[in-house]
Structure formats: C-alpha cells, structure tokens
Amino acid sequence: MIPLDGRHALVTGGGTGVGAAIACAFAAAGASVTITGRRRAPLDALAAEHDGMHAVTGDVTDESDVAALFEAARAEGGPVDIVVANAGASESRPFTKTTLDAWQDMLSVNLTGAFLTLRHAAPSMLERGYGRMICVASTAGLKGYPYVAAYCAAKHGVVGLVRALSIEYARKGITVNALCPGFTESPMLDASVANIVRTTGRSEEEAKRALASSNPMGRFVRPVEVAEAALWLCGPNSDSINGQAINISGGET
C-alpha cells in the first residue's frame, strides 16, 4: 500500500466510475479526500462509506463553481496536495451531425473543466512547493475513433495541457500526468453501449463485444486498474514521472 497519510486529494467526477475508484484508493492509503460532482446523491453515498472523505457539489465548466469547491475543500481538509481532473462526458454522432453546440459541450466539460480544475489547484501547490496533478484523459487522447471527433479533440487537448504544464512546473515540486484508459467499466461505457443498441439495433451483448474488441486482452479496463495507476503517481519515488500520457488499455495503443 502506498502511504498518503497527511495528504489531501481532490477528485472531480468522484461519485461514480473511475473517479470513485480513485477516491476510494486514496482514502484507503490514508489521504483526506474531497470528491466533487454535479449530483449530490452519489457523492454523499460514497463519502458516507469512508472516514475522511468529504463531498462537495460543483460544475467544472463553471469557474465560480470550481473556485467555490476548492474553497470548501480547503475548509474541510486543508490545502489540496493531489488533484485529479476526472470529470468528463462523451457523446457519439457523425461528424457532419456534430453541431457547434455539441462541439462546445465536449470541449467545455472535458478540456475546459480540466483547465479550470488544475488552474485553481496550482496556487497553493506552487506556494508549498509540492503537488500531484493528474488528468484522466483517454486513449481518445492518443488516437482517433470514429463518430466521436469532438471527444477525441478534447482529450487530445487534455494531453497537450498536461505536457505543457509538466514542463512549466518541473522545477516547482509539482508533477503533471495523464492517465489514458481504453473502454472502462463505468456509467460512461453503459451510455455508449445503450447508444449503440439504440442506433444500430445490435443487442447489448453484441455492443459490448464490439467495444471490448479494441482491447487486445478482449475485455474492458477495470476502474481499480486506473485507480492503482493514479496511486502510483502519488507515491514515493514517483517524482520523475512527469508529462506522461500513461496508456491503460491492454496494449491498444
């Protein structure tokens, strides 16, 4: 177990899926954890299961919300040592049917949300000379997929953001990395499967097989696998792991 006693971690989109798995891993390692999201119920349910875990609602696309959630997090657990920009969403449609609003929605939650989260985490990390910034990107930040051009563009942007900040903060005691999982067991995956069933007439099992086939292991990534990678980035002797887009996809990329 990687010890995180005395550390305070903030995880956006922390109520379900990968975010919840990361929050639970950090809590088990001894960190104080603040989980954030737009829906109160899953946040409260998860926080109630762990000592030292606090729930704060907020929308990462709204800068005033992001400022408020960091203020609330500091009030509960002190300065944030670790931030995980995990909140995101995906939407599938042909490129010619991707409206400007749909494009902007994908950029807003997946890229601007990460930007705002890291920007509001940075000042206290710079002041104290320590920080771990982690963005949950996707293999869609490393390669292309059909019908999700806006999502791919946003996730490629997240990887670019990570690479730029990692250089800017390399001598400040702060590391900045991205985790890039393939199709992962999560509510987002459930939504993708449902969309395939609705638009193609395939069965749920057929849709799942089609998505899982992109992973050479023939299965979906498990949230705990992403969480363990996040934990490793925050552990001892991880200081030189910086500016990386870590592929968690069974060898897909």
C-alpha positions as CSV (number, residue, x, y, z in Angstrom):
1,M,0.0,0.0,0.0
2,I,1.4,3.4,-1.0
3,P,1.0,5.7,2.1
4,L,-0.7,9.0,1.6
5,D,-1.1,9.9,5.3
6,G,-1.3,13.7,5.7
7,R,-2.1,14.3,2.0
8,H,-5.4,15.9,0.8
9,A,-6.7,14.8,-2.6
10,L,-9.5,16.4,-4.6
11,V,-11.2,14.2,-7.3
12,T,-13.6,15.7,-9.7
13,G,-16.4,13.4,-11.0
14,G,-15.7,11.4,-7.9
15,G,-19.1,10.0,-7.2
16,T,-19.1,7.1,-9.7
17,G,-16.9,5.1,-12.0
18,V,-13.2,5.8,-12.3
19,G,-13.4,8.9,-10.1
20,A,-15.0,6.9,-7.3
21,A,-12.4,4.1,-7.6
22,I,-9.5,6.7,-7.4
23,A,-11.1,8.4,-4.4
24,C,-11.5,5.1,-2.6
25,A,-7.9,4.1,-3.3
26,F,-6.6,7.4,-2.0
27,A,-8.8,7.1,1.1
28,A,-7.6,3.6,1.8
29,A,-4.0,4.9,1.5
30,G,-4.7,7.4,4.3
31,A,-5.4,10.6,2.4
32,S,-8.1,13.0,3.2
33,V,-10.3,13.1,0.1
34,T,-12.7,15.6,-1.3
35,I,-15.0,14.3,-4.1
36,T,-16.9,16.6,-6.3
37,G,-19.6,16.3,-9.0
38,R,-22.9,17.8,-10.1
39,R,-25.1,15.2,-8.5
40,R,-25.2,15.2,-4.7
41,A,-26.7,11.7,-4.0
42,P,-23.8,9.5,-5.3
43,L,-21.2,11.8,-3.7
44,D,-22.9,11.6,-0.3
45,A,-23.4,7.9,-0.6
46,L,-19.7,7.3,-1.3
47,A,-18.4,9.8,1.3
48,A,-20.5,8.1,4.0
49,E,-18.6,4.9,3.5
50,H,-15.2,6.4,4.2
51,D,-13.7,8.3,7.1
52,G,-12.0,11.5,6.0
53,M,-13.9,11.7,2.7
54,H,-16.0,14.8,2.0
55,A,-18.5,15.6,-0.8
56,V,-18.8,19.0,-2.5
57,T,-21.1,19.6,-5.4
58,G,-20.0,21.8,-8.3
59,D,-19.8,22.0,-12.1
60,V,-16.2,22.0,-13.5
61,T,-17.3,24.0,-16.5
62,D,-18.3,27.0,-14.3
63,E,-15.3,28.9,-12.9
64,S,-17.2,30.3,-9.9
65,D,-18.2,26.7,-9.0
66,V,-14.7,25.5,-9.3
67,A,-13.4,28.3,-7.1
68,A,-16.1,27.5,-4.5
69,L,-15.4,23.8,-4.4
70,F,-11.7,24.4,-3.8
71,E,-12.6,26.8,-1.0
72,A,-14.9,24.2,0.5
73,A,-12.3,21.5,0.1
74,R,-9.7,23.6,1.9
75,A,-12.1,24.3,4.7
76,E,-12.7,20.6,5.2
77,G,-9.2,19.1,4.6
78,G,-6.7,21.9,4.2
79,P,-4.6,22.7,1.2
80,V,-5.0,20.3,-1.8
81,D,-1.9,18.2,-2.4
82,I,-3.3,16.0,-5.1
83,V,-5.8,16.9,-7.7
84,V,-7.4,14.5,-10.2
85,A,-9.3,16.1,-13.0
86,N,-11.6,13.2,-13.9
87,A,-14.9,14.8,-14.6
88,G,-15.9,14.2,-18.3
89,A,-18.6,13.2,-20.7
90,S,-18.8,11.6,-24.2
91,E,-21.2,11.9,-27.0
92,S,-21.3,10.0,-30.3
93,R,-22.6,11.3,-33.6
94,P,-21.3,11.5,-37.2
95,F,-19.0,14.5,-37.8
96,T,-21.5,16.2,-40.2
97,K,-24.1,16.0,-37.5
98,T,-21.9,17.4,-34.8
99,T,-23.3,20.8,-34.1
100,L,-21.4,23.7,-32.8
101,D,-23.2,23.4,-29.5
102,A,-22.3,19.7,-29.3
103,W,-18.7,20.5,-30.1
104,Q,-18.5,23.2,-27.4
105,D,-20.2,20.9,-24.9
106,M,-17.5,18.3,-25.3
107,L,-14.7,20.9,-25.1
108,S,-16.3,22.5,-22.1
109,V,-16.6,19.5,-19.8
110,N,-13.6,17.5,-21.0
111,L,-11.0,20.2,-21.7
112,T,-12.1,23.5,-20.1
113,G,-13.1,21.6,-17.0
114,A,-9.6,20.1,-16.7
115,F,-8.1,23.5,-17.3
116,L,-10.1,25.2,-14.6
117,T,-9.5,22.4,-12.1
118,L,-5.7,22.5,-12.5
119,R,-5.6,26.3,-12.5
120,H,-7.4,26.5,-9.2
121,A,-5.2,23.8,-7.7
122,A,-2.0,25.4,-8.8
123,P,-1.6,28.4,-6.5
124,S,-1.4,26.5,-3.2
125,M,0.8,23.8,-4.7
126,L,3.2,26.4,-6.0
127,E,3.2,28.2,-2.7
128,R,4.1,25.0,-0.8
129,G,6.4,23.5,-3.4
130,Y,4.6,20.2,-3.8
131,G,1.8,18.9,-5.9
132,R,0.5,16.0,-7.9
133,M,-1.8,16.9,-10.9
134,I,-3.5,14.0,-12.7
135,C,-5.9,14.3,-15.6
136,V,-8.0,11.3,-16.6
137,A,-7.8,11.5,-20.3
138,S,-8.5,8.5,-22.6
139,T,-7.0,6.5,-25.4
140,A,-9.1,9.0,-27.4
141,G,-6.3,11.5,-26.4
142,L,-3.8,9.3,-28.1
143,K,-5.6,8.1,-31.2
144,G,-8.8,8.6,-33.2
145,Y,-12.1,6.9,-33.0
146,P,-15.0,7.3,-35.5
147,Y,-18.1,9.3,-34.5
148,V,-16.5,11.0,-31.5
149,A,-14.4,13.7,-33.2
150,A,-15.3,16.3,-30.6
151,Y,-14.5,14.0,-27.7
152,C,-11.2,13.0,-29.3
153,A,-10.3,16.6,-29.9
154,A,-11.0,17.5,-26.3
155,K,-9.0,14.6,-24.9
156,H,-6.0,15.3,-27.2
157,G,-6.2,18.8,-25.7
158,V,-6.0,17.4,-22.2
159,V,-2.8,15.5,-23.1
160,G,-1.4,18.7,-24.6
161,L,-2.3,20.7,-21.4
162,V,-0.6,18.1,-19.3
163,R,2.6,18.1,-21.4
164,A,2.8,21.9,-21.3
165,L,2.2,22.2,-17.5
166,S,4.7,19.4,-16.7
167,I,7.5,21.5,-18.3
168,E,6.3,24.7,-16.7
169,Y,6.2,23.2,-13.2
170,A,9.0,20.7,-13.5
171,R,11.2,22.6,-11.0
172,K,8.4,23.6,-8.7
173,G,7.9,20.2,-6.9
174,I,4.8,19.5,-9.0
175,T,4.3,16.7,-11.4
176,V,1.6,16.6,-14.1
177,N,0.5,13.4,-15.8
178,A,-2.4,12.0,-17.7
179,L,-4.0,8.6,-17.4
180,C,-5.4,7.3,-20.7
181,P,-7.7,4.3,-20.2
182,G,-9.4,2.5,-23.0
183,F,-13.1,1.4,-22.7
184,T,-13.6,1.1,-19.0
185,E,-16.4,-0.3,-16.9
186,S,-18.3,2.8,-15.9
187,P,-21.5,4.7,-16.4
188,M,-20.0,6.4,-19.5
189,L,-19.4,2.9,-21.0
190,D,-23.0,2.0,-20.2
191,A,-24.2,5.1,-22.1
192,S,-22.0,4.2,-25.1
193,V,-23.4,0.7,-25.1
194,A,-27.0,2.0,-24.9
195,N,-26.3,4.4,-27.8
196,I,-25.0,1.5,-30.0
197,V,-28.1,-0.6,-29.2
198,R,-30.4,2.3,-30.0
199,T,-28.8,3.4,-33.2
200,T,-27.7,0.1,-34.7
201,G,-30.2,-2.5,-33.4
202,R,-27.5,-4.7,-32.0
203,S,-28.1,-6.5,-28.7
204,E,-26.4,-5.2,-25.6
205,E,-24.0,-8.2,-25.6
206,E,-23.1,-7.5,-29.2
207,A,-22.4,-3.9,-28.5
208,K,-20.2,-4.8,-25.5
209,R,-18.2,-7.3,-27.6
210,A,-17.7,-4.7,-30.3
211,L,-16.3,-2.2,-27.8
212,A,-14.2,-4.7,-25.9
213,S,-12.6,-6.0,-29.1
214,S,-10.5,-2.9,-29.3
215,N,-8.6,-4.1,-26.2
216,P,-6.1,-6.9,-27.2
217,M,-7.0,-8.6,-24.0
218,G,-10.6,-8.8,-25.1
219,R,-12.1,-7.1,-22.1
220,F,-12.9,-3.7,-20.6
221,V,-10.5,-1.9,-18.3
222,R,-11.5,-2.1,-14.6
223,P,-11.7,1.2,-12.7
224,V,-9.4,-0.2,-10.0
225,E,-6.7,-0.5,-12.6
226,V,-6.9,3.2,-13.3
227,A,-7.0,3.9,-9.6
228,E,-3.8,2.0,-8.9
229,A,-2.0,3.9,-11.6
230,A,-3.2,7.2,-10.0
231,L,-2.0,6.0,-6.6
232,W,1.4,5.1,-8.0
233,L,1.8,8.6,-9.4
234,C,1.4,10.0,-5.9
235,G,3.7,7.5,-4.1
236,P,7.3,7.8,-3.0
237,N,9.9,7.9,-5.8
238,S,7.4,9.0,-8.4
239,D,9.0,12.4,-8.8
240,S,10.5,11.7,-12.2
241,I,7.2,10.5,-13.7
242,N,6.2,13.8,-15.3
243,G,4.5,14.9,-18.5
244,Q,3.4,11.3,-19.3
245,A,0.2,10.1,-21.0
246,I,0.0,6.6,-19.5
247,N,-1.8,4.1,-21.7
248,I,-4.1,1.8,-19.7
249,S,-5.7,-0.3,-22.5
250,G,-4.2,-3.7,-22.6
251,G,-1.9,-2.7,-25.4
252,E,-4.5,-1.0,-27.7
253,T,-2.1,2.0,-28.2
